[in-house]
Amino acid sequence: MNYWHQKRAIVTGGSSGLGRAVARALVEAGARVAIVARGQQQLDETVAGLTGRGGDAFGIKADVTLAADVARLAETLQQRWDGVDFFCHAAGRSMRGDLLTTSPAEFQLLWELNTLSAVRCVHALATPLIESRGHVVFIGSLASKVAPRFLGAYPASKFPLPALAQQLRLELGPQGVHTLLVCPGPIARADGGPRYEEQAANLPPAAHRPGGGAKVKTIDPDHLARQILRACQRRKAELIVPAKARMLFALAQLSPRLGDWLLTKYMAS
């Protein structure tokens, strides 16, 4: 039987981008999927697209930066499924800006969405995940490992995810919970349009590009979603795409100056 058949899965940020691709891959593999998002229209469209193909999916409108909403979604899942087997935290967003003009308020906003929301969800779902010996997936970024120029508060809000993932592996791993950290490069988007024109107006041209000008190909979200499910079945600790970025991360740990030089070299100017 398919490993994912009838698994109870929740995907935050599941109405767009990589989150939606993960939800789609889960449904296609036979899982039951709860999709969490803030926007009702896009959430309804995503659920309709999945159930229209015979998938078992439903939506929960919630803002995972709010403790009350997270508590409500956990209660909804408990009442509907009596447990959870898989949690993927794909909610989050990037930005553009240099460090000195990125306000503390903007840091706080991204910290709430990209970091603290993951903590809130893990707290709310820990008991059922321990009972099911389930999976926790954090969608990080290459910027969870290195901090390129002109990404504003984004790297500082994504760097904590590797620490959270490692701590969960050490604390909940012995209880059977698997934790996977996913660090992808820029994800290909269907709209293909500029996202940061206003934020990057006074920044170098590279800051307008995907990944802030990282010299890597954009990643097909559906292919990456299937990689994530395979990594969970193998209970891997990390999935870094492209894999060659691991060398940069390792060298940056050994020599920060060399890491800075390499990062500058592999970012478009």
C-alpha positions in Angstrom: 0.0 0.0 0.0 1.1 3.6 -0.7 2.9 5.0 2.3 0.7 8.1 2.2 -2.6 6.4 1.8 -5.1 8.0 4.2 -2.3 9.8 6.1 -3.7 12.9 7.9 -1.7 15.9 6.5 -1.8 19.7 7.2 0.0 22.2 5.0 0.1 25.9 6.1 0.6 28.4 3.3 -1.0 25.7 1.2 -3.0 27.8 -1.2 -0.1 29.0 -3.3 3.5 28.3 -4.4 5.4 25.4 -2.9 2.8 24.8 -0.2 0.1 24.2 -2.8 2.4 21.9 -4.7 3.0 19.9 -1.5 -0.7 19.7 -0.8 -1.3 18.5 -4.4 1.5 15.8 -4.1 -0.1 14.6 -0.9 -3.6 14.3 -2.4 -2.2 12.5 -5.5 -0.5 10.1 -3.1 -3.7 9.3 -1.3 -3.4 11.4 1.8 -6.2 13.4 3.5 -5.1 17.1 3.4 -6.0 20.1 5.4 -4.9 23.3 3.6 -4.4 26.4 5.8 -4.2 29.9 4.4 -5.3 33.5 5.2 -7.1 34.3 1.9 -10.5 32.7 1.6 -10.8 33.0 -2.2 -7.5 31.4 -3.1 -8.0 28.8 -0.4 -11.4 27.8 -1.9 -9.9 27.7 -5.4 -7.1 25.4 -4.3 -9.4 23.1 -2.4 -11.8 23.0 -5.4 -9.0 22.1 -7.7 -7.9 19.2 -5.6 -11.3 17.8 -4.7 -12.4 18.2 -8.3 -9.8 15.5 -9.2 -11.2 13.2 -6.5 -8.8 14.3 -3.8 -9.6 14.3 -0.1 -8.9 17.9 0.9 -10.5 20.7 2.9 -9.6 24.2 3.8 -9.1 26.1 7.1 -8.9 29.8 6.9 -6.5 30.9 9.6 -3.6 33.3 10.3 -0.8 31.2 11.8 0.7 34.3 13.4 -2.3 34.4 15.7 -2.3 32.0 18.7 -6.2 31.8 18.7 -6.2 30.8 15.0 -3.6 28.1 15.6 -5.5 26.7 18.5 -8.7 26.6 16.5 -7.0 24.8 13.5 -5.5 22.2 15.9 -9.0 21.6 17.5 -10.5 21.3 14.0 -8.1 18.7 13.0 -8.6 16.8 16.3 -12.3 16.7 15.8 -12.2 15.8 12.2 -9.4 13.2 12.2 -8.5 12.5 15.8 -4.8 13.0 15.0 -2.2 14.2 12.5 0.5 12.3 10.6 2.2 15.1 8.7 2.7 18.8 9.3 4.3 21.1 6.6 5.0 24.7 7.5 5.1 26.4 4.1 3.6 29.7 5.3 6.0 32.6 4.9 7.2 35.3 2.6 10.4 37.0 1.4 11.2 40.7 0.9 13.8 43.0 -0.5 15.8 45.8 1.3 19.2 46.6 2.7 19.8 46.1 6.4 20.0 49.7 7.4 16.7 50.7 5.8 14.8 47.6 6.9 12.9 48.7 10.0 12.6 46.8 13.2 8.8 46.5 12.5 9.6 44.7 9.3 11.9 42.4 11.1 9.2 41.7 13.6 6.6 41.0 10.9 8.8 38.4 9.2 9.9 36.9 12.5 6.2 36.4 13.4 5.4 34.8 10.0 8.5 32.9 9.1 9.6 31.7 12.6 7.2 32.1 15.5 4.3 30.7 13.5 6.3 27.5 13.1 6.8 27.4 16.8 3.1 28.0 17.5 2.0 25.2 15.1 4.5 22.7 16.5 3.3 23.4 20.0 -0.3 22.9 19.0 0.3 19.7 17.0 3.1 18.1 19.0 0.9 15.6 20.9 -0.9 14.1 17.9 2.4 14.0 15.9 4.1 12.1 18.8 1.2 9.7 19.0 1.4 9.0 15.2 5.2 9.1 15.0 4.6 11.6 12.3 6.5 14.1 10.2 7.3 17.8 10.7 8.5 19.7 7.6 9.9 23.2 7.8 10.2 25.0 4.5 13.2 27.1 4.8 15.4 28.6 2.1 19.0 28.8 0.9 18.7 32.0 3.0 18.3 29.7 6.1 22.0 28.9 5.7 23.6 32.1 4.2 22.5 35.7 4.2 22.9 37.4 0.8 22.7 41.1 0.3 19.4 43.0 -0.1 17.0 40.4 1.2 15.9 42.7 4.1 14.7 40.8 7.1 14.2 37.5 5.3 17.5 35.7 6.1 17.3 36.7 9.8 13.7 35.2 9.9 14.7 32.0 8.1 18.0 31.3 9.9 16.2 30.1 13.1 14.5 27.2 11.2 17.6 25.0 11.1 17.9 25.5 14.9 14.3 24.6 15.5 14.6 21.5 13.2 17.7 20.3 15.0 16.3 20.8 18.4 13.1 18.9 17.4 15.2 16.1 15.9 17.0 15.7 19.2 14.0 16.1 21.5 11.2 14.4 19.6 13.2 12.1 17.4 13.5 9.5 20.3 9.7 9.6 20.5 9.4 8.7 16.8 8.8 12.2 15.3 10.7 12.8 12.1 11.7 16.4 11.3 12.8 17.5 7.8 14.3 20.9 7.0 13.9 21.9 3.3 16.2 24.6 2.0 15.4 25.4 -1.6 16.5 28.1 -4.0 14.0 30.3 -5.7 10.8 28.5 -6.6 9.4 29.0 -10.2 6.1 30.9 -10.1 3.2 30.7 -12.5 2.7 34.4 -12.7 6.4 35.0 -13.6 6.0 38.6 -12.9 8.1 41.0 -10.7 7.2 40.7 -7.0 9.6 43.2 -5.4 9.7 46.2 -7.8 8.6 48.7 -5.1 10.8 47.3 -2.4 13.8 47.0 -4.7 13.4 50.4 -6.4 16.6 51.8 -4.9 18.6 48.6 -4.9 20.9 47.0 -7.6 19.2 45.3 -10.5 20.0 41.8 -9.2 17.8 42.4 -6.1 14.7 42.4 -8.4 15.4 38.9 -9.6 14.4 35.6 -8.0 16.5 34.7 -5.0 17.9 38.3 -5.0 20.0 37.4 -8.1 21.2 34.0 -7.0 22.9 32.2 -9.9 20.8 29.1 -9.7 17.9 27.9 -11.8 14.4 28.3 -10.4 12.9 25.1 -9.0 9.8 23.4 -10.3 7.5 23.3 -7.2 5.8 20.0 -8.1 9.1 18.2 -8.6 10.3 19.6 -5.2 7.1 18.5 -3.5 7.6 14.9 -4.6 11.2 15.1 -3.4 9.9 16.3 0.0 7.6 13.3 0.3 10.4 10.9 -0.6 12.7 12.5 1.9 10.0 12.0 4.6 9.6 8.4 3.7 13.4 8.0 4.1 13.2 10.2 7.3 16.0 12.4 6.0 17.1 15.4 8.2 17.6 17.9 5.4 16.8 18.5 1.8 18.9 21.2 0.1 18.1 22.1 -3.5 20.3 22.6 -5.5 22.5 20.0 -3.7 25.7 21.8 -4.8 24.8 24.6 -2.3 25.9 22.3 0.5 29.6 23.0 -0.5 29.0 26.7 -0.1 27.4 26.2 3.3 30.2 23.9 4.5 33.0 26.3 3.4 31.2 29.3 4.9 31.2 27.5 8.3 34.9 26.7 8.0 35.9 30.2 6.8 33.4 33.1 7.1 35.6 35.3 4.8 35.7 32.6 2.1 32.0 32.1 2.5 31.4 35.8 2.0 33.6 35.9 -1.1 31.8 32.8 -2.6 28.4 34.2 -1.8 29.2 37.4 -3.5 30.6 35.6 -6.5 27.5 33.4 -7.0 25.1 36.3 -6.7 24.4 38.4 -9.8 25.6 42.1 -9.5 
